[in-house]
């Protein structure tokens, strides 16, 4: 299982809002495919999947504002 | 060295420039064009970012309409901002996979471009912790709001050259009750062409790329 975190944008943001989930639990995802969008004071950004597999669980819903580095989802990786 | 095509679109409506950005983002994702830097000046427009609070538009719709100010929704970070004549708006469309896969570094580099540009005209632009944009003596000289999709950037920055600052009274810029300024307000009479030339050089340095003028795009 891989945990998906909100990345750090350095000093530019201490927190981010999940503006939209582009996948739902149970969906298959490919590596580098966009999973969700986050929004900070100056940055609006799609976050892509670090691996191919299945999105098992979403921990933080749309609209929630959380600190950077927060764990927001889990992906079960495809066995290669 | 990486190449970046630069086009000065002159005056173009926000919506038209947004459509052009979207086309170029799609082409950049497909790898059919190199990095792009669009420079443009918009007619009066208020744009709302993803985190926009409508209460940060201070005037009623009919007042804005009478003043000739359009209102548009933008898929960038940030709150409410104003664009208008005398403002140099820049939209870099870069594939960060070919530079640094680092969103924070990207925004820092944009800030550096603006700080270096202001420095050439004798002003000490600075970052203020926890706030976006570039500031001179506590006043905001340039705003930043970016969008990233699969590491390709869009939207960007707006630097006030000789913007009529009274138009900012219609909004709370970026949700902050801080004053705005412009090169003219700071006592500098540099022309748009001079600022463009300096900014393009600063951009090439900050992103370590060669900036080449693209074939002229028909601008209105």
Contacts between the chains, C-beta under 8 A, distances in Angstrom:
chain1	res1	chain2	res2	distance
A	7	B	103	7.0
A	8	B	104	6.8
A	9	B	103	5.0
A	9	B	104	4.2
A	9	B	107	7.1
A	10	B	102	7.8
A	10	B	104	2.9
A	10	B	105	7.1
A	10	B	107	7.9
A	10	B	108	6.9
A	11	B	104	7.1
A	11	B	129	6.7
A	12	B	103	7.7
A	12	B	104	5.2
A	12	B	107	5.1
A	12	B	108	7.7
A	12	B	132	7.3
A	14	B	130	7.6
A	17	B	50	7.9
A	17	B	51	6.6
A	19	B	50	5.5
A	32	B	150	7.0
A	34	B	149	7.0
A	34	B	150	6.4
A	39	B	49	7.7
A	39	B	50	4.2
A	39	B	51	5.4
A	39	B	77	5.4
A	40	B	51	7.8
A	40	B	77	5.4
A	41	B	51	7.1
A	41	B	77	6.4
A	41	B	78	6.0
A	41	B	79	7.6
A	41	B	131	7.6
A	41	B	132	5.4
A	41	B	174	7.3
A	42	B	77	4.8
A	42	B	78	5.3
A	42	B	107	6.3
A	42	B	132	3.7
A	42	B	133	7.8
A	42	B	144	5.1
A	42	B	145	5.6
A	42	B	146	6.5
A	43	B	77	4.1
A	43	B	103	6.1
A	43	B	107	6.4
A	43	B	145	7.9
A	43	B	146	5.5
A	43	B	147	7.9
A	43	B	148	7.2
A	44	B	49	7.0
A	44	B	50	5.0
A	44	B	75	6.0
A	44	B	76	5.1
A	44	B	77	4.1
A	44	B	78	7.9
A	44	B	145	7.7
A	44	B	146	7.0
A	44	B	147	4.5
A	44	B	148	7.3
A	44	B	155	7.7
A	45	B	77	7.6
A	45	B	103	5.9
A	45	B	147	7.2
A	45	B	148	4.3
A	45	B	149	7.9
A	46	B	148	6.4
A	46	B	149	4.8
A	46	B	150	6.4
A	48	B	150	6.3
